[in-house]
Amino acid sequence: MHKITEGVYFIQGQDEFIPDSHVYVIGKPGTGDLSVIDAGLMGKGRYKIDSILEEGIELSNIKRVIMTHTHLDHIGCLAEIRKEIPHAELWVHKSEAEPLEQGDERTIWGMDMFQSMCQAQYGIKPGAFKSTVDRMLEGGETLNIGDMDWEVLHIPGHSQGSIGLYYRPEKILIPGDVVYADYAIGRFDLHGASGAQHRDSLLSLAELEVDILLPGHNRIMENVQPGYIMETAKQWEPYLT
């Protein structure tokens, strides 16, 4: 686990057959009020838990798991993590939380072909991801986590319930799969996705001052050049209709 700044830690995803999302831990350790951001792919729970413990963080200090969205590569090992941290609450944007509670897994898989492939590859049974959500986010909230105020941004496009988390004092953005390094963005052809909404979300994020970009995949950016997200939006605009 790599320390980005006081109260922000990075656990790099371990890609295999399909990508494994990065995981972030936010909150100042001394407060005993930390959050895990995203979970990752099936079979990666032990690695994520061990990474937290190796940093000297007690699992009792992890109070919740916040999902940037519920695609398989982000939620796949949620059950593994919650087995080790059974007291941790689950927070998800309401537009994906409600289907999750109802057992509607279309947002998990994105497309039928991917569902069939992964169920066969990993032996996943239908209904495996049905879960109670402890808090349904809407966007616009400010979450006080570990003596840090994180703004919740609803940024649909990659998925209907995609959220970003923004820490204004240090200009840190956790955007899930909406925008990556190297002028890349997440897919916008899956269930609940929308190219037009993705464009609008990029433009919304472009209004923020971002020095540190912590995306769901690929490399992180610790010295983001001014205008980077706007330039990314402009490059992709012809395709986001």
N, C-alpha and C positions, 0 to 999 in steps of 0.2 A: 504494500500500500504506500502510495506516494503522497506526501504532505504538500498541498498546493499553497495553502496559507493557514494561518491559525483558524481552525474551525472548518476547514475544507480538505477532504482526503479523497484520493483517486485510486480505485482498484481497476486495473486494466482488464478488459474482456479477453477471454481465451477462445478464439474462433476455432471451430472444427468443421463438421459437416455443414452447419449453418452458423452465422455469426453469433457471438455471445456479447451482450451489451456491456459497456462499462458500468461500474457501480460507483457512486459517490457517497461519502459519509459527511454530513454537515452538522455543525454545532460545536461549540467550544467544549473540549473534554471535561474540564473541571466542573461544568454545570450539571453533568449527569442527565442531560436532555439532548440526545443525538437522534438523527434520522438517517436511514439508509435510503438513497435515491435509486430506484430500480433494483431488480434482483438478478436477472440474467438468464442464461439458457439452462435447460435441464442438466443435472449432473455437475453443476458448478457451485452448488451451495457450500460444500466443504471448503473449497478454495476461497470463497468470499468470506466465510466465517473465520477461517484461519488468518486471512489477511487483516481482518479487524483485530483479532486477538494479538497478532504479532506487533501491532502498533501500540499495544498496552491498553487498549480500550476494552472495558468490561462489557459483556453482552447485556448486563442489566441496565446499562446506560442507553441502549438503543430502544427508543420508545415507539418508533413507528417506521413503516416502509411506505414511501411515497412513490407512486408510479408516474413517470412522465407520460406513459401510455401503456396499453396492455397487449402489445404484440408479443408473440411467443418468445422471441429472443430477449425480451425484457422481463417477462413474468414467469418464464419456464421453470425456474428453480425457486419461486416464491415459497412453495410448500416446504422445501428443504431448509430455507432460511428461517421460516416461522417455526419449524420443528425445534430448531436450536434456540430461537428467541420467541417462545410462545406468547409472551405478554405484549409483543409489538403489534400495534394497530396497523390497519391497512387504509391508506388514503388514496383515493382515485378521483379523477374528474367525473362528475355525475353522468355524463353522456356515455361513459364506458363502465362506470360503477354499476348502473342499473342493469345493463345486459349481463354483467359478471354475476350479479346476485341471482338473476333469472336463469342462468345456465346457457345464455345465448353466447356462443363462443366465436361468432363470426369475426369479431374484432381481434381475437387471439390469433386466428389463422390468416386472415386477410383475403384468402382465396381458397376455393374447394380443393384445387389440385395440391396446394401446399399442405393442406390439412391431411389429405390422404397419404401423402409422402411422409410427413413427420409422424403420423400415428403408426405407420408401418415401421419406420426407422427406429423410433424410440419406444414403441409399445404403449402409446398413450391412449387411454380409453376416453370415449365421449363423456363430457361432464367433469373431467379431471380438474378444470380450473374454476368451477363454480365456487363462489366464495362470498362471505359477508364482508361488506365494506364498512369500516368504522366511521369514516368521514368522507362525504362526497364534496369535492371542491368544485368551484364554479369559475374561478378566475376573478381577480380583483382583491383577493384576500391578502393580508400581510400576516405571515406565520412567524411568531417568535419562537425560534428553535435554538436552544443552547446559547442564549444571549446574542442572537443574530436575528435581524428582521429580514425575512425572505419574501419577496413579492411573487404571488402566483399569477402567471400569465396564461390565459387560454389561447392557444395558438394552433387551431385545427388546420388540417390540410393533409398531413401525413396520416393522421387518423382523426376521428371526430373529437376525441377527448384529449388530444395532445396538450400538455402543459409545459411551460418553462418556469424556472425559478431564478429570480434575479436578486442579487445582493448588491444594493446600490452603493453602500459605502466603499466597496472595493471593486465595483463594476464587474462582477462575476455573473456570468449567464450559464445556466444549465438548460439547454434547449431540447433535450431528448434527441429525436431524429429529424427535427425540422431543418436544422442547418449544421453542417460539418465544417471541418477545415478544408482547405484547398478548393474552395468555391463549389463544394458539393452539397447536395440536399438529399433528404430522404425520399423514398418512393411516394407517388401520389396516385397510384392506380389500384389500391387495395380497398377492401370493404370500409366504407365510411370516409374514404379519402376524397380530396377535391383539389384539383390544380389551382382553381381560382382562390379557394380559401388558403392554400399554401402560399400563394403569392401575397395575399393580404397579411398573412402572419409574418412573412419575411419583412414586409414593409413596416409592420408594427415593431418588430424587433430592431429594425434599422434605426429607429428613433432613439434607441437606448445607447448610452455610452458603455461600450464593452471593452475591457482590457484583457479579461480572461474568459475564454470560451471553452466550455466543458461539455462536448457533445456525447451522444450515446455510443458512437463508434469512431474508429479511425483515430488520428492523433488529436491531442488537446492543443490549444493555442494559449500561451501565457503572455504574449505581447501582441494583441490583436491590433492591426493597423486601423486607424480611423476610416470609417466608410466601408469596412469589409463586408458587412451583411448587406448593405445597399448594393454594392457591386455584385454580390452573389445573386441578389434578387433580379438585378438588371440582366445578368447573363441567362437566367432561367426564365425570364418573363415570357419569351415567345412560346414556351411550352406549357405555361401555367394558365390555361384558359378554362 
